[in-house]
Amino acid sequence: MSVRRLADEALQPATFAFTKENQAWAEKKMAEYPPGRQQSAVIPVLFRAQQQQGWVSRAAIETVARLLDMPYIRVLEVATFYTQFLLRPVGTVAHIQVCGTTPCMLRGAEDLRHVCERRINHEAFETNADGTLSWEEVECLGACVNAPLVMIGSDTYEDLTPESFEAILEEFAAGKGSSVKPGPQIVRQFAAAEGGQTTLLEKPTATRTYKPFPPPPAPADAPAAAPAPAAAPAAAKVEEAAPTKPGRKRGDVPEEAAPALKEPRLAPKASVEKAESERSKADAEAKADGKPNKAMRDDATGAESPAGKIDAGKAPGKPRGKKGSV
């Protein structure tokens, strides 16, 4: 992306003011946004200023900033970012923007640029002798499938060759630019395949014409379909799924296929008295009287173990420093 700066001070007008019609248009555009969000209208309002003046001057940027209650630097950032905003005076009839990004470059954008250098001016943004035409190279214009292309005003002219592009320039130079059809300059509808439409050739109608395909008729000599066998009992299915093993009688349900619940679903819960008696019985068998079990600590490692009584739990053979030594 090329660096975009405002025009020299010698080209800048002293003031800028919207016409009465454009002022009313800008205020209506601002009212389309919620209260306090009028800055969202900066692009359309700034473009309206360009349409009135022919390009975007410093005074126009300052006027838009005051109208939208925006810092001047923010409006300047918008104007210098988008190539749709022209930052210096251009041709009075047409300013040609040549797309120079990769798809257009591969399809002949360099040849279009050479046409501009030869027919308009060798330098970008410089007008021709009559002051009616100017040109510049810009980034992607958003119609890569129809490359190469140029933009003049708000219209794009696509699928160009040096010859067809030069013919378009002649029409604009003669003041007949409105007679040139925008869009693809070859036999193509929008971005469809070159040469014309090849599918969906019938025009759509209001009536529905789709009907589902009926099933094909059965052959006359085809035998009648056999009736479906009756569903086998569940026990038979289980027997087929689990073959008989040694020691198991045929018809028994295998253990892996048996229900997971071993008792009725609504079996009563154990009472509190039964649970307490079972806990007391388990405590008695384990001789649990609430005191530490010494038998569990004899083999422990730590200060309370027999080893801890010898070297306070330190590993055997580890030297012990004297008290106060480092």
CYANA upper distance limits for C-alpha pairs under 8 A (distance plus 0.5 A):
  1 MET  CA    138 VAL  CA      8.39
  1 MET  CA    139 GLU  CA      7.33
  4 ARG  CA     80 THR  CA      5.99
  4 ARG  CA     81 PHE  CA      7.93
  4 ARG  CA     87 LEU  CA      8.32
  5 ARG  CA     80 THR  CA      6.99
  5 ARG  CA     87 LEU  CA      7.52
  6 LEU  CA     57 SER  CA      7.78
  6 LEU  CA     58 ARG  CA      7.64
  6 LEU  CA     80 THR  CA      8.33
  6 LEU  CA     87 LEU  CA      5.80
  6 LEU  CA     88 ARG  CA      7.31
  7 ALA  CA     11 LEU  CA      6.88
  7 ALA  CA     12 GLN  CA      7.32
  7 ALA  CA     57 SER  CA      8.02
  7 ALA  CA     87 LEU  CA      6.50
  7 ALA  CA     88 ARG  CA      5.56
  8 ASP  CA     12 GLN  CA      7.19
 11 LEU  CA     88 ARG  CA      8.16
 11 LEU  CA     89 PRO  CA      8.40
 12 GLN  CA     57 SER  CA      6.63
 12 GLN  CA     58 ARG  CA      7.20
 12 GLN  CA     59 ALA  CA      8.15
 13 PRO  CA     57 SER  CA      7.67
 13 PRO  CA     58 ARG  CA      8.41
 13 PRO  CA     59 ALA  CA      7.38
 14 ALA  CA     59 ALA  CA      7.22
 15 THR  CA     59 ALA  CA      5.82
 15 THR  CA     60 ALA  CA      8.09
 16 PHE  CA     59 ALA  CA      5.85
 16 PHE  CA     60 ALA  CA      5.88
 16 PHE  CA     63 THR  CA      7.30
 17 ALA  CA     60 ALA  CA      7.90
 17 ALA  CA     63 THR  CA      7.46
 18 PHE  CA     22 ASN  CA      6.16
 18 PHE  CA     23 GLN  CA      5.89
 18 PHE  CA     49 ALA  CA      7.59
 18 PHE  CA     52 GLN  CA      8.27
 19 THR  CA     23 GLN  CA      6.42
 20 LYS  CA     24 ALA  CA      6.82
 21 GLU  CA     25 TRP  CA      6.70
 22 ASN  CA     26 ALA  CA      6.55
 22 ASN  CA     48 ARG  CA      7.77
 23 GLN  CA     27 GLU  CA      6.77
 24 ALA  CA     28 LYS  CA      6.68
 25 TRP  CA     29 LYS  CA      6.70
 26 ALA  CA     30 MET  CA      6.71
 26 ALA  CA     45 VAL  CA      6.28
 26 ALA  CA     48 ARG  CA      8.38
 27 GLU  CA     31 ALA  CA      6.76
 28 LYS  CA     32 GLU  CA      7.29
 29 LYS  CA     33 TYR  CA      8.28
 29 LYS  CA     41 ALA  CA      7.17
 29 LYS  CA     44 PRO  CA      8.43
 29 LYS  CA     45 VAL  CA      8.19
 30 MET  CA     38 GLN  CA      5.56
 30 MET  CA     39 GLN  CA      8.27
 30 MET  CA     40 SER  CA      8.33
 30 MET  CA     41 ALA  CA      6.26
 31 ALA  CA     35 PRO  CA      8.35
 31 ALA  CA     38 GLN  CA      7.66
 33 TYR  CA     37 ARG  CA      6.35
 33 TYR  CA     38 GLN  CA      6.42
 33 TYR  CA     40 SER  CA      7.73
 33 TYR  CA     41 ALA  CA      8.27
 34 PRO  CA     38 GLN  CA      7.69
 38 GLN  CA     42 VAL  CA      8.41
 38 GLN  CA     68 LEU  CA      6.61
 39 GLN  CA     68 LEU  CA      5.95
 39 GLN  CA     69 ASP  CA      7.84
 39 GLN  CA     70 MET  CA      7.26
 41 ALA  CA     45 VAL  CA      6.56
 41 ALA  CA     68 LEU  CA      8.45
 42 VAL  CA     46 LEU  CA      6.31
 42 VAL  CA     64 VAL  CA      7.98
 42 VAL  CA     68 LEU  CA      7.80
 42 VAL  CA     75 VAL  CA      7.76
 43 ILE  CA     47 PHE  CA      6.56
 43 ILE  CA     78 VAL  CA      7.98
 44 PRO  CA     48 ARG  CA      6.62
 45 VAL  CA     49 ALA  CA      6.93
 45 VAL  CA     64 VAL  CA      7.61
 46 LEU  CA     50 GLN  CA      6.97
 46 LEU  CA     56 VAL  CA      8.34
 46 LEU  CA     60 ALA  CA      8.40
 46 LEU  CA     61 ILE  CA      7.85
 46 LEU  CA     64 VAL  CA      7.04
 46 LEU  CA     79 ALA  CA      8.30
 47 PHE  CA     51 GLN  CA      6.76
 47 PHE  CA     85 PHE  CA      7.51
 48 ARG  CA     52 GLN  CA      6.86
 49 ALA  CA     53 GLN  CA      6.66
 49 ALA  CA     55 TRP  CA      8.29
 49 ALA  CA     56 VAL  CA      7.42
 49 ALA  CA     60 ALA  CA      7.08
 50 GLN  CA     54 GLY  CA      5.61
 50 GLN  CA     55 TRP  CA      5.13
 50 GLN  CA     56 VAL  CA      5.68
 50 GLN  CA     85 PHE  CA      7.69
 50 GLN  CA     86 LEU  CA      8.03
 51 GLN  CA     55 TRP  CA      7.63
 54 GLY  CA     89 PRO  CA      7.49
 54 GLY  CA     90 VAL  CA      7.95
 54 GLY  CA     92 THR  CA      8.12
 55 TRP  CA     85 PHE  CA      7.55
 55 TRP  CA     86 LEU  CA      5.47
 55 TRP  CA     87 LEU  CA      6.48
 55 TRP  CA     88 ARG  CA      6.49
 55 TRP  CA     89 PRO  CA      6.26
 55 TRP  CA     90 VAL  CA      7.69
 56 VAL  CA     60 ALA  CA      6.57
 56 VAL  CA     61 ILE  CA      7.48
 56 VAL  CA     79 ALA  CA      8.26
 56 VAL  CA     85 PHE  CA      7.04
 56 VAL  CA     86 LEU  CA      6.23
 56 VAL  CA     87 LEU  CA      5.61
 56 VAL  CA     88 ARG  CA      7.30
 57 SER  CA     61 ILE  CA      6.92
 57 SER  CA     87 LEU  CA      6.84
 57 SER  CA     88 ARG  CA      7.52
 58 ARG  CA     62 GLU  CA      6.82
 59 ALA  CA     63 THR  CA      6.66
 60 ALA  CA     64 VAL  CA      6.72
 61 ILE  CA     65 ALA  CA      6.65
 61 ILE  CA     72 TYR  CA      7.69
 61 ILE  CA     75 VAL  CA      6.83
 61 ILE  CA     76 LEU  CA      7.09
 61 ILE  CA     79 ALA  CA      8.42
 62 GLU  CA     66 ARG  CA      6.79
 62 GLU  CA     72 TYR  CA      6.57
 62 GLU  CA     75 VAL  CA      8.48
 63 THR  CA     67 LEU  CA      6.68
 64 VAL  CA     68 LEU  CA      6.65
 64 VAL  CA     75 VAL  CA      8.05
 65 ALA  CA     69 ASP  CA      6.22
 65 ALA  CA     70 MET  CA      5.31
 65 ALA  CA     71 PRO  CA      6.71
 65 ALA  CA     72 TYR  CA      5.97
 65 ALA  CA     75 VAL  CA      6.69
 66 ARG  CA     70 MET  CA      6.93
 70 MET  CA     74 ARG  CA      7.37
 70 MET  CA     75 VAL  CA      7.69
 71 PRO  CA     75 VAL  CA      7.48
 72 TYR  CA     76 LEU  CA      6.73
 73 ILE  CA     77 GLU  CA      6.60
 74 ARG  CA     78 VAL  CA      7.01
 75 VAL  CA     79 ALA  CA      6.75
 76 LEU  CA     80 THR  CA      6.58
 77 GLU  CA     81 PHE  CA      6.52
 78 VAL  CA     82 TYR  CA      6.98
 79 ALA  CA     85 PHE  CA      6.34
 79 ALA  CA     87 LEU  CA      8.26
 80 THR  CA     85 PHE  CA      7.88
 80 THR  CA     87 LEU  CA      8.15
 83 THR  CA    138 VAL  CA      7.14
 83 THR  CA    139 GLU  CA      8.33
 86 LEU  CA     90 VAL  CA      8.18
 88 ARG  CA    125 PHE  CA      8.17
 89 PRO  CA    125 PHE  CA      8.36
 90 VAL  CA     94 ALA  CA      8.34
 90 VAL  CA     95 HIS  CA      6.71
 90 VAL  CA    125 PHE  CA      6.76
 90 VAL  CA    126 GLU  CA      7.69
 90 VAL  CA    127 THR  CA      6.99
 90 VAL  CA    131 GLY  CA      8.39
 90 VAL  CA    132 THR  CA      8.48
 90 VAL  CA    133 LEU  CA      7.69
 90 VAL  CA    134 SER  CA      6.23
 90 VAL  CA    135 TRP  CA      8.47
 91 GLY  CA     95 HIS  CA      6.03
 91 GLY  CA    127 THR  CA      6.16
 91 GLY  CA    128 ASN  CA      8.26
 91 GLY  CA    131 GLY  CA      5.93
 91 GLY  CA    132 THR  CA      4.80
 91 GLY  CA    133 LEU  CA      4.61
 91 GLY  CA    134 SER  CA      5.37
 92 THR  CA    131 GLY  CA      6.93
 92 THR  CA    132 THR  CA      5.10
 92 THR  CA    133 LEU  CA      7.11
 93 VAL  CA    132 THR  CA      5.31
 93 VAL  CA    133 LEU  CA      6.53
 93 VAL  CA    172 PHE  CA      7.62
 93 VAL  CA    173 ALA  CA      7.92
 93 VAL  CA    175 GLY  CA      7.82
 94 ALA  CA    132 THR  CA      7.00
 94 ALA  CA    133 LEU  CA      5.65
 94 ALA  CA    134 SER  CA      7.23
 94 ALA  CA    152 ILE  CA      6.87
 94 ALA  CA    153 GLY  CA      7.57
 94 ALA  CA    172 PHE  CA      7.45
 95 HIS  CA    133 LEU  CA      6.25
 95 HIS  CA    134 SER  CA      5.34
 95 HIS  CA    135 TRP  CA      5.83
 95 HIS  CA    136 GLU  CA      8.37
 95 HIS  CA    152 ILE  CA      6.43
 95 HIS  CA    153 GLY  CA      7.50
 96 ILE  CA    133 LEU  CA      8.10
 96 ILE  CA    134 SER  CA      6.72
 96 ILE  CA    135 TRP  CA      4.95
 96 ILE  CA    136 GLU  CA      6.95
 96 ILE  CA    150 VAL  CA      7.09
 96 ILE  CA    151 MET  CA      6.43
 96 ILE  CA    152 ILE  CA      5.52
 96 ILE  CA    153 GLY  CA      8.30
 97 GLN  CA    135 TRP  CA      6.24
 97 GLN  CA    136 GLU  CA      5.65
 97 GLN  CA    137 GLU  CA      6.15
 97 GLN  CA    138 VAL  CA      6.61
 97 GLN  CA    150 VAL  CA      5.93
 97 GLN  CA    151 MET  CA      5.55
 97 GLN  CA    152 ILE  CA      6.91
 98 VAL  CA    109 ALA  CA      7.79
 98 VAL  CA    112 LEU  CA      7.85
 98 VAL  CA    113 ARG  CA      7.37
 98 VAL  CA    135 TRP  CA      7.88
 98 VAL  CA    136 GLU  CA      6.70
 98 VAL  CA    137 GLU  CA      5.21
 98 VAL  CA    138 VAL  CA      6.43
 98 VAL  CA    149 LEU  CA      7.22
 98 VAL  CA    150 VAL  CA      5.08
 98 VAL  CA    151 MET  CA      7.19
 99 CYS  CA    104 CYS  CA      6.90
 99 CYS  CA    105 MET  CA      8.47
 99 CYS  CA    109 ALA  CA      7.35
 99 CYS  CA    137 GLU  CA      6.43
 99 CYS  CA    138 VAL  CA      5.66
 99 CYS  CA    139 GLU  CA      6.12
 99 CYS  CA    140 CYS  CA      6.28
 99 CYS  CA    141 LEU  CA      6.68
 99 CYS  CA    148 PRO  CA      7.68
 99 CYS  CA    149 LEU  CA      6.73
 99 CYS  CA    150 VAL  CA      6.38
 99 CYS  CA    151 MET  CA      8.45
100 GLY  CA    104 CYS  CA      6.39
100 GLY  CA    105 MET  CA      6.07
100 GLY  CA    109 ALA  CA      6.49
100 GLY  CA    110 GLU  CA      8.12
100 GLY  CA    137 GLU  CA      6.58
100 GLY  CA    138 VAL  CA      6.55
100 GLY  CA    139 GLU  CA      6.39
100 GLY  CA    140 CYS  CA      7.53
101 THR  CA    105 MET  CA      6.35
101 THR  CA    138 VAL  CA      8.38
101 THR  CA    139 GLU  CA      6.15
101 THR  CA    140 CYS  CA      6.16
102 THR  CA    106 LEU  CA      6.55
103 PRO  CA    107 ARG  CA      6.83
103 PRO  CA    144 CYS  CA      6.40
103 PRO  CA    145 VAL  CA      8.42
103 PRO  CA    147 ALA  CA      6.91
103 PRO  CA    148 PRO  CA      7.96
104 CYS  CA    108 GLY  CA      6.73
104 CYS  CA    109 ALA  CA      5.75
104 CYS  CA    144 CYS  CA      7.23
104 CYS  CA    147 ALA  CA      5.33
104 CYS  CA    148 PRO  CA      4.88
104 CYS  CA    149 LEU  CA      7.54
105 MET  CA    109 ALA  CA      5.10
105 MET  CA    110 GLU  CA      6.69
105 MET  CA    148 PRO  CA      7.79
107 ARG  CA    147 ALA  CA      6.59
107 ARG  CA    148 PRO  CA      6.20
108 GLY  CA    112 LEU  CA      7.34
108 GLY  CA    148 PRO  CA      6.67
108 GLY  CA    161 THR  CA      8.04
109 ALA  CA    113 ARG  CA      6.79
109 ALA  CA    148 PRO  CA      6.14
109 ALA  CA    149 LEU  CA      8.09
110 GLU  CA    114 HIS  CA      6.81
111 ASP  CA    115 VAL  CA      6.91
111 ASP  CA    162 PRO  CA      6.73
112 LEU  CA    116 CYS  CA      7.00
112 LEU  CA    161 THR  CA      7.99
112 LEU  CA    162 PRO  CA      6.24
112 LEU  CA    165 PHE  CA      7.62
113 ARG  CA    117 GLU  CA      6.77
113 ARG  CA    137 GLU  CA      8.22
114 HIS  CA    118 ARG  CA      6.64
115 VAL  CA    119 ARG  CA      6.35
115 VAL  CA    120 ILE  CA      8.44
115 VAL  CA    162 PRO  CA      7.38
115 VAL  CA    166 GLU  CA      7.43
116 CYS  CA    120 ILE  CA      5.76
116 CYS  CA    121 ASN  CA      7.10
116 CYS  CA    122 HIS  CA      7.85
116 CYS  CA    135 TRP  CA      7.27
117 GLU  CA    121 ASN  CA      5.38
117 GLU  CA    122 HIS  CA      4.55
117 GLU  CA    123 GLU  CA      7.31
117 GLU  CA    124 ALA  CA      8.49
118 ARG  CA    122 HIS  CA      6.94
119 ARG  CA    128 ASN  CA      8.35
120 ILE  CA    127 THR  CA      7.01
120 ILE  CA    128 ASN  CA      5.25
120 ILE  CA    129 ALA  CA      8.45
120 ILE  CA    133 LEU  CA      6.90
120 ILE  CA    134 SER  CA      6.78
120 ILE  CA    135 TRP  CA      8.05
121 ASN  CA    126 GLU  CA      6.59
121 ASN  CA    127 THR  CA      6.74
121 ASN  CA    128 ASN  CA      6.10
121 ASN  CA    134 SER  CA      7.76
122 HIS  CA    126 GLU  CA      8.38
124 ALA  CA    134 SER  CA      7.67
124 ALA  CA    135 TRP  CA      6.06
124 ALA  CA    136 GLU  CA      5.42
124 ALA  CA    137 GLU  CA      8.07
125 PHE  CA    134 SER  CA      6.11
125 PHE  CA    135 TRP  CA      6.04
125 PHE  CA    136 GLU  CA      6.40
126 GLU  CA    134 SER  CA      6.30
126 GLU  CA    135 TRP  CA      7.86
127 THR  CA    131 GLY  CA      5.52
127 THR  CA    132 THR  CA      7.16
127 THR  CA    133 LEU  CA      5.92
127 THR  CA    134 SER  CA      4.98
127 THR  CA    135 TRP  CA      8.19
128 ASN  CA    132 THR  CA      7.00
128 ASN  CA    133 LEU  CA      6.17
128 ASN  CA    134 SER  CA      6.99
132 THR  CA    173 ALA  CA      7.47
133 LEU  CA    173 ALA  CA      7.61
140 CYS  CA    144 CYS  CA      8.22
141 LEU  CA    149 LEU  CA      8.43
141 LEU  CA    150 VAL  CA      8.33
141 LEU  CA    151 MET  CA      8.08
143 ALA  CA    147 ALA  CA      7.18
143 ALA  CA    149 LEU  CA      8.16
143 ALA  CA    158 GLU  CA      8.29
144 CYS  CA    148 PRO  CA      7.93
145 VAL  CA    191 ALA  CA      7.16
146 ASN  CA    158 GLU  CA      6.09
146 ASN  CA    159 ASP  CA      5.65
146 ASN  CA    184 PRO  CA      7.53
146 ASN  CA    191 ALA  CA      7.13
147 ALA  CA    158 GLU  CA      6.71
147 ALA  CA    159 ASP  CA      5.95
147 ALA  CA    160 LEU  CA      7.86
148 PRO  CA    158 GLU  CA      6.60
148 PRO  CA    159 ASP  CA      6.04
148 PRO  CA    160 LEU  CA      6.25
148 PRO  CA    161 THR  CA      8.39
149 LEU  CA    156 THR  CA      7.25
149 LEU  CA    157 TYR  CA      5.99
149 LEU  CA    158 GLU  CA      4.74
149 LEU  CA    159 ASP  CA      6.62
149 LEU  CA    160 LEU  CA      6.53
150 VAL  CA    156 THR  CA      6.20
150 VAL  CA    157 TYR  CA      5.98
150 VAL  CA    158 GLU  CA      7.21
151 MET  CA    155 ASP  CA      6.12
151 MET  CA    156 THR  CA      4.82
151 MET  CA    157 TYR  CA      6.77
152 ILE  CA    156 THR  CA      6.86
152 ILE  CA    157 TYR  CA      8.34
155 ASP  CA    182 PRO  CA      6.54
155 ASP  CA    183 GLY  CA      8.04
156 THR  CA    182 PRO  CA      6.38
156 THR  CA    183 GLY  CA      6.20
157 TYR  CA    182 PRO  CA      5.70
157 TYR  CA    183 GLY  CA      5.30
157 TYR  CA    184 PRO  CA      6.59
157 TYR  CA    185 GLN  CA      7.37
158 GLU  CA    182 PRO  CA      8.30
158 GLU  CA    183 GLY  CA      5.92
158 GLU  CA    184 PRO  CA      4.96
158 GLU  CA    185 GLN  CA      6.42
159 ASP  CA    184 PRO  CA      5.92
159 ASP  CA    185 GLN  CA      6.11
159 ASP  CA    186 ILE  CA      6.97
160 LEU  CA    164 SER  CA      6.43
160 LEU  CA    165 PHE  CA      6.37
160 LEU  CA    184 PRO  CA      8.34
160 LEU  CA    185 GLN  CA      6.90
161 THR  CA    165 PHE  CA      6.46
162 PRO  CA    166 GLU  CA      6.55
163 GLU  CA    167 ALA  CA      6.84
164 SER  CA    168 ILE  CA      6.91
164 SER  CA    185 GLN  CA      8.19
165 PHE  CA    169 LEU  CA      6.88
166 GLU  CA    170 GLU  CA      6.85
167 ALA  CA    171 GLU  CA      6.99
168 ILE  CA    172 PHE  CA      6.93
168 ILE  CA    177 GLY  CA      7.98
168 ILE  CA    180 VAL  CA      7.46
169 LEU  CA    173 ALA  CA      6.52
170 GLU  CA    174 ALA  CA      6.68
171 GLU  CA    175 GLY  CA      6.91
171 GLU  CA    176 LYS  CA      5.48
171 GLU  CA    177 GLY  CA      5.82
171 GLU  CA    179 SER  CA      8.35
171 GLU  CA    180 VAL  CA      7.94
172 PHE  CA    176 LYS  CA      5.79
172 PHE  CA    177 GLY  CA      4.68
172 PHE  CA    178 SER  CA      8.45
173 ALA  CA    177 GLY  CA      8.24
176 LYS  CA    180 VAL  CA      8.07
181 LYS  CA    185 GLN  CA      8.41
183 GLY  CA    190 PHE  CA      7.39
184 PRO  CA    188 ARG  CA      6.87
184 PRO  CA    189 GLN  CA      7.83
184 PRO  CA    190 PHE  CA      7.09
186 ILE  CA    194 GLU  CA      8.13
187 VAL  CA    194 GLU  CA      6.67
187 VAL  CA    195 GLY  CA      5.69
187 VAL  CA    196 GLY  CA      6.50
188 ARG  CA    192 ALA  CA      6.56
188 ARG  CA    193 ALA  CA      6.94
188 ARG  CA    194 GLU  CA      5.52
188 ARG  CA    195 GLY  CA      6.30
188 ARG  CA    196 GLY  CA      5.76
188 ARG  CA    197 GLN  CA      8.30
189 GLN  CA    193 ALA  CA      8.26
189 GLN  CA    196 GLY  CA      7.15
189 GLN  CA    197 GLN  CA      8.02
192 ALA  CA    196 GLY  CA      7.79
192 ALA  CA    197 GLN  CA      7.47
193 ALA  CA    197 GLN  CA      7.29
193 ALA  CA    198 THR  CA      8.50
197 GLN  CA    201 LEU  CA      7.64
218 ALA  CA    222 ALA  CA      7.57
232 ALA  CA    236 ALA  CA      6.94
232 ALA  CA    237 LYS  CA      7.37
233 PRO  CA    237 LYS  CA      7.09
234 ALA  CA    238 VAL  CA      6.83
235 ALA  CA    239 GLU  CA      6.66
235 ALA  CA    251 GLY  CA      7.77
236 ALA  CA    240 GLU  CA      6.64
236 ALA  CA    251 GLY  CA      8.41
237 LYS  CA    241 ALA  CA      6.62
238 VAL  CA    242 ALA  CA      6.60
238 VAL  CA    253 VAL  CA      7.58
238 VAL  CA    257 ALA  CA      8.32
239 GLU  CA    243 PRO  CA      6.80
239 GLU  CA    244 THR  CA      8.21
239 GLU  CA    250 ARG  CA      8.04
239 GLU  CA    251 GLY  CA      6.78
239 GLU  CA    252 ASP  CA      8.33
239 GLU  CA    253 VAL  CA      7.93
242 ALA  CA    254 PRO  CA      7.38
244 THR  CA    248 ARG  CA      6.83
244 THR  CA    249 LYS  CA      7.62
244 THR  CA    250 ARG  CA      6.62
248 ARG  CA    252 ASP  CA      7.50
253 VAL  CA    257 ALA  CA      6.99
253 VAL  CA    258 ALA  CA      6.87
254 PRO  CA    258 ALA  CA      6.84
261 LEU  CA    265 ARG  CA      7.87
263 GLU  CA    267 ALA  CA      7.31
270 ALA  CA    274 LYS  CA      7.01
270 ALA  CA    275 ALA  CA      7.30
271 SER  CA    275 ALA  CA      6.89
272 VAL  CA    276 GLU  CA      6.67
273 GLU  CA    277 SER  CA      6.70
274 LYS  CA    278 GLU  CA      6.74
275 ALA  CA    279 ARG  CA      6.78
276 GLU  CA    280 SER  CA      6.67
277 SER  CA    281 LYS  CA      6.62
278 GLU  CA    282 ALA  CA      6.73
279 ARG  CA    283 ASP  CA      6.72
280 SER  CA    284 ALA  CA      6.71
281 LYS  CA    285 GLU  CA      6.81
282 ALA  CA    286 ALA  CA      6.75
283 ASP  CA    287 LYS  CA      6.43
283 ASP  CA    288 ALA  CA      5.60
283 ASP  CA    289 ASP  CA      8.18
284 ALA  CA    288 ALA  CA      6.80
293 ASN  CA    297 ARG  CA      7.43
294 LYS  CA    298 ASP  CA      6.83
295 ALA  CA    299 ASP  CA      8.50
296 MET  CA    300 ALA  CA      7.84
297 ARG  CA    304 GLU  CA      8.04
297 ARG  CA    305 SER  CA      6.89
298 ASP  CA    305 SER  CA      6.47
298 ASP  CA    306 PRO  CA      7.31
299 ASP  CA    305 SER  CA      7.35
299 ASP  CA    306 PRO  CA      8.48
300 ALA  CA    304 GLU  CA      8.24
300 ALA  CA    305 SER  CA      5.98
301 THR  CA    305 SER  CA      6.09
301 THR  CA    307 ALA  CA      7.48
301 THR  CA    308 GLY  CA      7.77
301 THR  CA    313 GLY  CA      7.16
302 GLY  CA    307 ALA  CA      7.76
302 GLY  CA    308 GLY  CA      6.05
302 GLY  CA    312 ALA  CA      7.80
302 GLY  CA    313 GLY  CA      5.35
303 ALA  CA    307 ALA  CA      7.99
303 ALA  CA    308 GLY  CA      4.72
303 ALA  CA    309 LYS  CA      7.28
303 ALA  CA    312 ALA  CA      5.86
303 ALA  CA    313 GLY  CA      5.71
304 GLU  CA    308 GLY  CA      6.38
304 GLU  CA    309 LYS  CA      7.75
305 SER  CA    309 LYS  CA      7.33
305 SER  CA    313 GLY  CA      8.11
306 PRO  CA    310 ILE  CA      7.61
307 ALA  CA    311 ASP  CA      7.10
307 ALA  CA    312 ALA  CA      7.56
307 ALA  CA    313 GLY  CA      6.22
308 GLY  CA    312 ALA  CA      4.53
308 GLY  CA    313 GLY  CA      4.43
308 GLY  CA    314 LYS  CA      7.73
309 LYS  CA    313 GLY  CA      7.87
311 ASP  CA    315 ALA  CA      8.25
311 ASP  CA    316 PRO  CA      8.25
314 LYS  CA    318 LYS  CA      7.62
321 GLY  CA    325 SER  CA      6.90
321 GLY  CA    326 VAL  CA      8.19
